Amino acid sequence: MSAELGTGRASHVCMSNTKFLTAIIVPALSFGAFKLWSAAEDSLAAFQSPTTAVAAVIALAAAADQSAAPAQVPQFRKPAPIITLTSADDEALPPIGAGPQSILPPEPLTAPTVADVKAEIASAQAIAKAEVKFQNTDILSGTEQGIVQQTLIGNGRDRLIAKLRNNSPTPLRVGIPAGQVFESGRNLVIVARPAEAELMPAQSLDVRLVTVALYSANKIGESSYKPSYQTAPKLEAFLAWVAQHPEVGAPALQTAVLALTENLPLNSLSKFAPTNGITSKLPTDAFRVETGDLIGALTALRESGTRLDTVALSLDPQLRIEAMIEPLSRESAKRFYGITEDREWDFWKHELLNGDPGTRHYALFGIARFYPQVAVEMLPKWARETKTHPVYRMSAVQALAETQRPEALPILHGLATELGAMTELGKAATQAAQYLDTRLSQNANARPAVAFRGKKSVSGF
């Protein structure tokens, strides 16, 4: 009896321990199976059937459930339906072991350049400025009203710096129109090209103005200026044309203005000496310009509608031949005077035979410079001809050096001996030979330069 009781107690204790272990192990196995099943269900490559490990876990859980009915076991979700992969799906997948699909490498980041930063700043400023409403005014009205503070420093001729400050609480657009006159004592300058400045409240800005002297009596030097009520009616049409033609240079612009306001003659504006020996008594040295600028001024006046028959500068015959001799002004002179390429030789021939008496001998220098082969044959004959005027003979000797040809050097030495070493022509030939020898040596040591356009051979002398 005792043995049976002992066996029954042992069985009871064993059963109790089994139930206790089942209550612990079954939930743990169930939770692990649940996690494994969820991972398999969410995977891109879902299996067609559970793995052996998962099946074993499920079977063990089911056996434990039957032996321990009272224990609370979580219910499993319904398995996902089996998905069968087609051959098309297999082709879409990469082969095993091929590794990840190739992906284009990202473009490396580059630091912005200074130009990019400036462009962004300019764009932001333009957008911000477009949203600002500026009040328009001009420098004269703004100064009178006290909303614009100005400090003007100019040199009396072609430059004036205007330092402007906005003293109002409103953004201002200050205009400086062409034709606005500024004065400093007796100095008067006029704005040749319009300008404007956009100023925020309390902002200062420097504006460089293109100006010209109204009169040649202006004193050249730095001084303070102020806006003036004076006007220049003679310049209105010309300045309106200049505003549309920025290619006109400051020296040509200044020369054209003086031609309109004072109608100065050639000897007051040119850097070359007059043929008649009469120099200007006006103090105009500060306004003398190169020959090309004189032609540029006349071109601007003609294109702006000015009648050149009333302009003294255009009536002097010396300017035309001087401009044609000077290499830097020759092409612009040909355009201004209408001298085509095939008629240029006729121009020099006409100037030499029928030109102004004071400038006819200048044609010899033009022929020597632009037709050197002709000059080497022609000029010695002019130098030896005793019936020719001494001015032409002297010009012929001197012009031989302008040919820049080595064959002219022995000709000059021969003329120096033939004409007499003590005569004026002989001395001129010796000096011309020395000058030509020096130029030939310089040309030999100098770097190659673009030569003048070649000319066809001509005849007629």
C-alpha positions as semicolon CSV with decimal commas, in nm:
position;residue;x (nm);y (nm);z (nm)
1;M;0,000;0,000;0,000
2;S;0,279;0,233;0,088
3;A;0,458;0,144;-0,232
4;E;0,152;0,229;-0,436
5;L;0,116;0,557;-0,252
6;G;0,480;0,631;-0,317
7;T;0,446;0,549;-0,682
8;G;0,134;0,760;-0,712
9;R;0,303;1,055;-0,535
10;A;0,604;1,024;-0,763
11;S;0,382;1,015;-1,070
12;H;0,194;1,318;-0,944
13;V;0,516;1,508;-0,883
14;C;0,649;1,409;-1,226
15;M;0,330;1,516;-1,394
16;S;0,337;1,844;-1,209
17;N;0,696;1,908;-1,317
18;T;0,611;1,818;-1,677
19;K;0,322;2,063;-1,679
20;F;0,543;2,330;-1,529
21;L;0,815;2,281;-1,791
22;T;0,555;2,268;-2,065
23;A;0,411;2,600;-1,947
24;I;0,757;2,754;-1,982
25;I;0,893;2,586;-2,295
26;V;0,585;2,598;-2,515
27;P;0,540;2,978;-2,509
28;A;0,910;3,024;-2,575
29;L;0,907;2,785;-2,868
30;S;0,588;2,941;-2,997
31;F;0,735;3,293;-2,985
32;G;1,052;3,176;-3,165
33;A;0,849;2,998;-3,431
34;F;0,635;3,308;-3,474
35;K;0,942;3,530;-3,531
36;L;1,095;3,282;-3,777
37;W;0,771;3,253;-3,968
38;S;0,727;3,632;-3,986
39;A;1,078;3,678;-4,118
40;A;1,022;3,414;-4,380
41;E;0,690;3,569;-4,481
42;D;0,833;3,919;-4,517
43;S;1,139;3,810;-4,715
44;L;1,158;3,903;-5,086
45;A;1,250;3,543;-5,168
46;A;0,965;3,363;-4,985
47;F;0,997;2,985;-4,960
48;Q;0,735;2,756;-5,105
49;S;0,719;2,549;-4,778
50;P;0,842;2,586;-4,417
51;T;1,195;2,476;-4,342
52;T;1,272;2,158;-4,145
53;A;1,356;2,360;-3,833
54;V;1,025;2,546;-3,843
55;A;0,831;2,219;-3,899
56;A;1,000;2,058;-3,599
57;V;0,918;2,352;-3,378
58;I;0,554;2,344;-3,488
59;A;0,528;1,965;-3,424
60;L;0,681;1,995;-3,077
61;A;0,443;2,277;-2,992
62;A;0,144;2,069;-3,108
63;A;0,251;1,769;-2,895
64;A;0,295;1,981;-2,591
65;D;-0,046;2,136;-2,650
66;Q;-0,211;1,793;-2,648
67;S;-0,038;1,687;-2,323
68;A;-0,113;2,012;-2,146
69;A;-0,450;2,134;-2,255
70;P;-0,499;2,383;-1,969
71;A;-0,187;2,577;-2,068
72;Q;-0,254;2,894;-2,269
73;V;-0,064;2,877;-2,598
74;P;-0,078;3,171;-2,841
75;Q;-0,256;3,097;-3,166
76;F;-0,050;3,092;-3,483
77;R;-0,141;3,311;-3,777
78;K;-0,265;3,143;-4,086
79;P;0,030;3,067;-4,312
80;A;0,066;3,287;-4,614
81;P;-0,041;3,128;-4,940
82;I;0,230;2,959;-5,137
83;I;0,360;3,177;-5,420
84;T;0,493;3,003;-5,725
85;L;0,764;3,193;-5,914
86;T;0,736;3,184;-6,289
87;S;1,020;3,161;-6,537
88;A;0,982;3,533;-6,611
89;D;1,040;3,609;-6,246
90;D;1,346;3,389;-6,246
91;E;1,488;3,581;-6,540
92;A;1,427;3,910;-6,359
93;L;1,632;3,800;-6,060
94;P;2,011;3,822;-6,073
95;P;2,196;3,487;-6,082
96;I;2,324;3,346;-5,756
97;G;2,675;3,465;-5,680
98;A;2,656;3,753;-5,927
99;G;2,656;4,001;-5,643
100;P;2,451;4,316;-5,616
101;Q;2,330;4,481;-5,931
102;S;2,558;4,751;-6,066
103;I;2,465;5,102;-5,951
104;L;2,607;5,418;-6,104
105;P;2,846;5,584;-5,858
106;P;2,720;5,916;-5,726
107;E;2,879;6,226;-5,875
108;P;3,137;6,376;-5,642
109;L;3,039;6,697;-5,474
110;T;3,237;6,997;-5,594
111;A;3,293;7,318;-5,403
112;P;3,135;7,627;-5,566
113;T;3,377;7,855;-5,749
114;V;3,414;8,227;-5,695
115;A;3,225;8,289;-6,019
116;D;2,937;8,072;-5,896
117;V;2,919;8,263;-5,568
118;K;2,927;8,598;-5,747
119;A;2,656;8,483;-5,987
120;E;2,437;8,375;-5,696
121;I;2,493;8,706;-5,518
122;A;2,416;8,903;-5,834
123;S;2,101;8,700;-5,892
124;A;1,987;8,753;-5,534
125;Q;2,060;9,126;-5,559
126;A;1,870;9,153;-5,887
127;I;1,568;8,976;-5,736
128;A;1,582;9,196;-5,426
129;K;1,626;9,511;-5,634
130;A;1,330;9,420;-5,854
131;E;1,110;9,422;-5,547
132;V;1,232;9,768;-5,439
133;K;1,038;10,069;-5,562
134;F;1,282;10,351;-5,638
135;Q;1,183;10,715;-5,653
136;N;1,326;10,881;-5,964
137;T;1,510;11,210;-5,945
138;D;1,802;11,385;-6,114
139;I;2,117;11,514;-5,955
140;L;2,021;11,880;-5,986
141;S;1,670;11,842;-5,836
142;G;1,785;11,598;-5,570
143;T;2,060;11,834;-5,458
144;E;1,820;12,126;-5,434
145;Q;1,568;11,924;-5,232
146;G;1,839;11,803;-4,997
147;I;1,765;11,435;-5,052
148;V;2,089;11,381;-5,246
149;Q;2,425;11,479;-5,105
150;Q;2,691;11,507;-5,374
151;T;3,066;11,560;-5,390
152;L;3,205;11,618;-5,741
153;I;3,576;11,605;-5,829
154;G;3,686;11,651;-6,193
155;N;3,995;11,724;-6,399
156;G;3,834;11,990;-6,617
157;R;3,825;11,774;-6,926
158;D;3,729;11,408;-6,959
159;R;3,673;11,281;-6,605
160;L;3,447;11,364;-6,313
161;I;3,381;11,144;-6,007
162;A;3,042;11,200;-5,842
163;K;3,009;11,067;-5,486
164;L;2,636;11,052;-5,413
165;R;2,456;10,980;-5,084
166;N;2,086;10,919;-5,027
167;N;1,972;11,138;-4,738
168;S;1,604;11,044;-4,772
169;P;1,416;10,750;-4,613
170;T;1,311;10,636;-4,963
171;P;1,517;10,440;-5,217
172;L;1,629;10,680;-5,491
173;R;1,726;10,639;-5,855
174;V;1,944;10,941;-5,930
175;G;1,983;11,022;-6,299
176;I;2,268;11,226;-6,449
177;P;2,154;11,306;-6,803
178;A;2,375;11,382;-7,099
179;G;2,399;11,758;-7,135
180;Q;2,413;11,829;-6,762
181;V;2,669;12,103;-6,705
182;F;2,899;12,124;-6,402
183;E;3,102;12,430;-6,309
184;S;3,410;12,506;-6,105
185;G;3,493;12,874;-6,116
186;R;3,530;12,951;-6,488
187;N;3,568;12,584;-6,580
188;L;3,266;12,430;-6,748
189;V;3,231;12,061;-6,834
190;I;2,932;11,877;-6,976
191;V;2,824;11,516;-6,932
192;A;2,870;11,333;-7,261
193;R;2,709;11,000;-7,168
194;P;2,413;10,958;-6,931
195;A;2,450;10,770;-6,603
196;E;2,234;10,679;-6,304
197;A;2,277;10,544;-5,953
198;E;2,032;10,346;-5,737
199;L;2,071;10,431;-5,371
200;M;1,908;10,281;-5,066
201;P;1,852;10,513;-4,767
202;A;2,184;10,632;-4,618
203;Q;2,378;10,454;-4,895
204;S;2,675;10,619;-5,072
205;L;2,803;10,539;-5,418
206;D;3,077;10,668;-5,651
207;V;2,978;10,725;-6,013
208;R;3,240;10,792;-6,283
209;L;3,107;11,034;-6,544
210;V;3,232;11,085;-6,900
211;T;3,263;11,459;-6,948
212;V;3,411;11,700;-7,202
213;A;3,526;12,057;-7,163
214;L;3,287;12,309;-7,310
215;Y;3,570;12,549;-7,389
216;S;3,944;12,525;-7,449
217;A;4,004;12,787;-7,177
218;N;3,938;12,525;-6,907
219;K;4,221;12,482;-6,660
220;I;4,325;12,117;-6,642
221;G;4,362;11,992;-6,286
222;E;4,169;11,834;-5,999
223;S;3,903;12,061;-5,850
224;S;3,555;12,053;-5,697
225;Y;3,249;12,099;-5,915
226;K;2,880;12,163;-5,865
227;P;2,572;12,124;-6,088
228;S;2,498;12,426;-6,308
229;Y;2,184;12,561;-6,470
230;Q;2,374;12,647;-6,790
231;T;2,291;12,456;-7,107
232;A;2,459;12,393;-7,442
233;P;2,195;12,402;-7,719
234;K;2,459;12,353;-7,992
235;L;2,546;12,013;-7,849
236;E;2,199;11,866;-7,792
237;A;2,168;11,683;-8,124
238;F;2,527;11,567;-8,118
239;L;2,510;11,432;-7,759
240;A;2,187;11,249;-7,840
241;W;2,374;11,072;-8,120
242;V;2,676;11,003;-7,896
243;A;2,452;10,827;-7,642
244;Q;2,379;10,562;-7,907
245;H;2,742;10,524;-8,019
246;P;2,976;10,418;-7,738
247;E;3,256;10,345;-7,988
248;V;3,348;10,714;-8,011
249;G;3,663;10,767;-7,803
250;A;3,709;11,045;-7,548
251;P;3,974;11,241;-7,750
252;A;3,758;11,240;-8,065
253;L;3,454;11,333;-7,857
254;Q;3,634;11,626;-7,698
255;T;3,761;11,748;-8,037
256;A;3,412;11,735;-8,187
257;V;3,266;11,936;-7,897
258;L;3,528;12,209;-7,932
259;A;3,466;12,216;-8,307
260;L;3,098;12,289;-8,232
261;T;3,138;12,532;-7,942
262;E;3,445;12,727;-8,061
263;N;3,502;12,604;-8,419
264;L;3,877;12,582;-8,359
265;P;4,110;12,551;-8,662
266;L;4,340;12,259;-8,731
267;N;4,653;12,426;-8,591
268;S;4,480;12,455;-8,251
269;L;4,392;12,086;-8,224
270;S;4,657;11,888;-8,415
271;K;4,986;11,759;-8,280
272;F;5,163;11,795;-8,616
273;A;5,304;12,131;-8,720
274;P;5,114;12,339;-8,979
275;T;5,267;12,365;-9,324
276;N;5,214;12,737;-9,339
277;G;5,414;12,790;-9,020
278;I;5,132;12,974;-8,848
279;T;5,081;12,839;-8,498
280;S;4,779;12,898;-8,282
281;K;4,798;13,167;-8,017
282;L;4,530;12,997;-7,810
283;P;4,646;12,794;-7,506
284;T;4,508;12,468;-7,642
285;D;4,800;12,233;-7,586
286;A;4,593;12,028;-7,338
287;F;4,341;11,955;-7,615
288;R;4,574;11,856;-7,900
289;V;4,509;11,503;-8,024
290;E;4,647;11,247;-8,266
291;T;4,562;11,254;-8,635
292;G;4,330;10,954;-8,603
293;D;4,129;11,135;-8,335
294;L;4,083;11,434;-8,566
295;I;3,940;11,205;-8,834
296;G;3,727;11,032;-8,569
297;A;3,584;11,366;-8,459
298;L;3,493;11,465;-8,814
299;T;3,338;11,123;-8,875
300;A;3,123;11,155;-8,562
301;L;3,012;11,505;-8,657
302;R;2,913;11,400;-9,008
303;E;2,723;11,091;-8,893
304;S;2,538;11,292;-8,629
305;G;2,402;11,525;-8,895
306;T;2,641;11,822;-8,860
307;R;2,721;12,015;-9,176
308;L;3,098;11,992;-9,219
309;D;3,118;12,285;-9,459
310;T;3,081;12,509;-9,156
311;V;3,349;12,329;-8,950
312;A;3,693;12,487;-8,988
313;L;3,867;12,162;-8,899
314;S;3,734;11,986;-9,207
315;L;3,835;12,262;-9,449
316;D;4,212;12,244;-9,396
317;P;4,375;12,047;-9,683
318;Q;4,669;11,943;-9,467
319;L;4,454;11,714;-9,254
320;R;4,362;11,486;-9,542
321;I;4,716;11,417;-9,659
322;E;4,850;11,396;-9,301
323;A;4,583;11,139;-9,218
324;M;4,668;10,937;-9,529
325;I;5,042;10,939;-9,454
326;E;4,999;10,832;-9,090
327;P;4,968;10,449;-9,080
328;L;4,745;10,450;-8,770
329;S;4,490;10,685;-8,925
330;R;4,521;10,581;-9,291
331;E;4,235;10,330;-9,300
332;S;3,990;10,557;-9,117
333;A;4,092;10,846;-9,344
334;K;4,024;10,632;-9,654
335;R;3,675;10,556;-9,522
336;F;3,606;10,919;-9,434
337;Y;3,728;11,064;-9,765
338;G;3,589;10,778;-9,974
339;I;3,924;10,656;-10,109
340;T;3,889;10,295;-10,219
341;E;4,174;10,046;-10,233
342;D;4,201;10,049;-10,611
343;R;4,194;10,431;-10,626
344;E;4,456;10,506;-10,361
345;W;4,739;10,542;-10,613
346;D;4,529;10,795;-10,804
347;F;4,493;10,992;-10,480
348;W;4,870;11,020;-10,428
349;K;4,930;11,104;-10,793
350;H;4,663;11,375;-10,784
351;E;4,800;11,523;-10,462
352;L;5,151;11,537;-10,606
353;L;5,055;11,694;-10,940
354;N;4,743;11,892;-10,862
355;G;4,720;11,914;-10,483
356;D;4,740;12,217;-10,259
357;P;5,073;12,397;-10,316
358;G;5,149;12,382;-9,947
359;T;5,109;12,004;-9,922
360;R;5,199;11,869;-10,267
361;H;5,546;11,762;-10,157
362;Y;5,385;11,554;-9,876
363;A;5,273;11,311;-10,144
364;L;5,635;11,208;-10,196
365;F;5,647;11,074;-9,839
366;G;5,319;10,887;-9,887
367;I;5,449;10,723;-10,205
368;A;5,776;10,629;-10,032
369;R;5,591;10,472;-9,734
370;F;5,322;10,277;-9,915
371;Y;5,478;10,226;-10,262
372;P;5,849;10,176;-10,179
373;Q;5,940;9,998;-10,504
374;V;5,804;10,289;-10,707
375;A;5,978;10,539;-10,479
376;V;6,321;10,376;-10,513
377;E;6,303;10,429;-10,891
378;M;6,124;10,765;-10,894
379;L;6,267;10,972;-10,609
380;P;6,634;10,978;-10,721
381;K;6,518;11,133;-11,050
382;W;6,328;11,405;-10,861
383;A;6,632;11,472;-10,642
384;R;6,867;11,511;-10,941
385;E;6,632;11,725;-11,154
386;T;6,770;12,080;-11,133
387;K;6,455;12,232;-11,282
388;T;6,243;12,094;-10,999
389;H;6,161;12,324;-10,708
390;P;6,411;12,284;-10,420
391;V;6,127;12,186;-10,185
392;Y;6,046;11,882;-10,399
393;R;6,412;11,788;-10,439
394;M;6,468;11,803;-10,063
395;S;6,148;11,605;-9,998
396;A;6,255;11,340;-10,251
397;V;6,591;11,293;-10,072
398;Q;6,431;11,269;-9,728
399;A;6,150;11,044;-9,848
400;L;6,399;10,784;-9,973
401;A;6,471;10,697;-9,610
402;E;6,098;10,632;-9,555
403;T;6,106;10,341;-9,798
404;Q;6,281;10,125;-9,533
405;R;6,448;9,937;-9,819
406;P;6,817;9,833;-9,809
407;E;6,861;9,919;-10,176
408;A;6,786;10,284;-10,094
409;L;7,098;10,310;-9,874
410;P;7,360;10,305;-10,154
411;I;7,141;10,542;-10,355
412;L;7,152;10,797;-10,071
413;H;7,528;10,763;-10,038
414;G;7,562;10,820;-10,412
415;L;7,335;11,128;-10,396
416;A;7,540;11,272;-10,109
417;T;7,853;11,253;-10,323
418;E;7,682;11,360;-10,644
419;L;7,499;11,659;-10,497
420;G;7,797;11,779;-10,296
421;A;7,880;11,703;-9,935
422;M;7,862;12,073;-9,843
423;T;7,532;12,154;-10,016
424;E;7,198;12,141;-9,840
425;L;7,084;11,852;-10,056
426;G;7,411;11,665;-9,997
427;K;7,383;11,710;-9,619
428;A;7,020;11,598;-9,631
429;A;7,124;11,286;-9,824
430;T;7,392;11,203;-9,566
431;Q;7,148;11,246;-9,276
432;A;6,884;11,040;-9,455
433;A;7,139;10,761;-9,512
434;Q;7,232;10,758;-9,143
435;Y;6,866;10,750;-9,043
436;L;6,791;10,464;-9,285
437;D;7,093;10,265;-9,168
438;T;6,978;10,297;-8,806
439;R;6,623;10,190;-8,891
440;L;6,743;9,890;-9,089
441;S;6,956;9,777;-8,794
442;Q;6,663;9,817;-8,558
443;N;6,435;9,625;-8,790
444;A;6,685;9,342;-8,814
445;N;6,696;9,305;-8,436
446;A;6,326;9,357;-8,379
447;R;6,065;9,083;-8,365
448;P;5,870;9,021;-8,686
449;A;5,565;9,244;-8,714
450;V;5,267;9,253;-8,945
451;A;5,376;9,434;-9,260
452;F;5,167;9,684;-9,446
453;R;4,949;9,547;-9,719
454;G;5,142;9,504;-10,043
455;K;5,068;9,724;-10,341
456;K;5,058;9,650;-10,708
457;S;5,318;9,814;-10,927
458;V;5,215;10,148;-11,070
459;S;5,354;10,388;-11,325
460;G;5,301;10,742;-11,435
461;F;5,608;10,942;-11,337
